[in-house]
């Protein structure tokens, strides 16, 4: 099915989007080319490939790729394909391939930068166009690879904005995550991840990350259970606090600040909280180590940044306070894989990492009592949008009230649907190939 520019443009209104953006396989296929085929997408962290030959497999949209550390220390991102018969060279996961890649089908070998190395019985190719120096006989590299403070991104487009320009204001969230380490460095804990398979379109997760209206409703059961347990034991330990937090009154959520940047990015932030540095024994120990490196004022500023659920559109969501990165990988129009990476702050007290693991297990893991609420609602959104019960999905909250900034927009109310409108403004620009998407609301007339 051919999708015209007019058809695509008409799917996004200033106050709503058509349900086809979540349910149409043809639209999903086009997204893989026009969004994931052009945007900078998070591949992995350099700590996942610490030594020469170490690799980590992942996806750029619908493309299987492998991130690998070469002998010169550089990190490369290659399509996971042998040019001989098209065999997937490396099985899914992480490992060490040694000094070169070796195809399991016919033993063609490739250097760690993907270039052709050798093959058996070369004489059988004499008189043909076989040329080991020609790129057709090497593993193909992804067009562009760059890193920001150890976070590796790749773009399948040879042209476009550089990585720092693409990230814009949300680069500060990666900065804060790294700055929480006394050494300014983080690493993926153990190289492993949690994985959650969701029966829903990939865009639903991004919208929900800054949907402050859903928390006290969707997560009511875990909130009630946490509060009841706290009542019985007479206090609210960390494990119950992070579950009960979703039950804050609407007034709490209204005070949050929602930032929207170009390319669909953004973050949700509470009021700067200098007291966060010394609120509990774990935080105090963390603060003392940071203060020894940066001084007390800077340490309070780092730990007082109260930012949650940053959105790097097309990649996922870093959570700086608890050292997480939820990586969002589209699989099909109604299947999405979410990988939860947990980071260790180099040089920080071990209790800080233990707290991050607790948060990941209780909130984000497959065994969580919180995430299944979201996963169920996402699936119901997918199911509902396949019915004839209506065609449009509402994005009305605080429409027209958000304030323009030099580098984006900011909400006047923390329950605004600015983040969703911003994401679909970027989606529309990508799908219409209008260049770098700007931040803001869609202003064209409804069809």
Secondary structure, 3 states (H helix, E strand, C coil): CCCCHHHHHHCECCCEEECHHHHCHHHHHHHHHHCCCCCCEEEEEHHHHCCCCEEEEEEECCEEEEEEECCCCCEEEEECCCCCCCCCCCCCCEEECCCCEECCCCCCEECCCCCEEECCCHHHHCCCCCCCCCHHHCCCECCEEEEECCEEEEECCCCCCCHHHHHHHHHHHHHHHHHCCCCCCEEEHHHCCEEEEECCCHHHHHHHHCCCCCHHHHCHHHHHHHHHHHHHHCCCCHHHHHHHHHHCCHHHHHCCEEEEEHHHCEEEECCCCHHHHHCCHHHHHHHHHHHHHHCHHHHHHHHHCCEEEEEECCCEEEECCCCEEEEEEEEECCEEEEEEEEEEECCCCHHHHHHHHHHHHHHHCCCCCCHHHHHHHHHHHHHHCCCCCCCEEECCCCCCCCEEECCEEECCCCCCCHHHHHHHHHHHHHHCCCCCCCCCCCCCCCC
